[in-house]
Amino acid sequence: MQEQINYLSRQELADNHQKHDIQLIIDRLALERDDLRNKLEQLNRTYDNCVMEISRERAQMDSHNKHHTKLIVFKILHQKLEGMINARKQDAMNEFYTYCRFDEKCHDTLRQFVNVLDRLGKYKMRIALKQWY
């Protein structure tokens, strides 16, 4: 019986050591779990910050793209308007040239008409003078 008591005492002592070892393992695992939870929370915050920063950069890029698109549209519109203005200037210059040619022809025709009338007048005056004398 004493042997059984000794055996059970040793068994209890071994069980207590095992219980203590298991408790240490449980405590260590609980600390590790808490560390992992803290790291997970920190990583979640980091992820949220990264998502926020990416969203902000995307919004900024969209804003820059819209501004750049407006500048390109303005540039194209400006080029088209300049082309139209240049075409209108060229048409005006062509019209002016055509008018100048027409005006020159009119002056030449009037000059010829005046010369013809002048010669006709001189001719009639000569005839009238010859008849008078």
Secondary structure, 3 states (H helix, E strand, C coil): CHHHHHHHHHHHHHHHHHHHHHHHHHHHHHHHHHHHHHHHHHHHHHHHHHHHHHHHHHHHHHHHHHHHHHHHHHHHHHHHHHHHHHHHHHHHHHHHHHHHHHHHHHHHHHHHHHHHHHHHHHHHHHHHHHHHC
